[in-house]
């Protein structure tokens, strides 16, 4: 009998075999733990992280006790993390030039597309990223 972690890793390897990020269209990779959620924009050609965001950057934990838009507390934090990453991507500056990243390839990390993963993607989409 397989546990949840090995099933997720198997799903993740299947997803990663099909998608790849470039400098113009990076991969938006998501990691979810029990307490936190993390997202990165990755250029796989150069093996470089272009931008990253997590709920630890937001410092909103104590202020988000109520529900908004039918989202739970963790989903609301994930939504805001996605929005924060999208704003970072649109204002990304590297090596004397300012690049706007508008298109990304979504890597859900082997997680099922619902709950916090869906909320993060929705927050990124509504703030300017195109999947």
Secondary structure, 3 states (H helix, E strand, C coil): CCCHHHHHHHHHHHHHHHCCCCCCCEEEEEEECCCCEEEEEEECCCCEEEEEEEHHHHCCHHHCCCCECCECHHHHHHHHHHHHHHHHHHCCEECCEECCCCEEEEECCCCCCCCHHHHHHHHHHHCCCEC
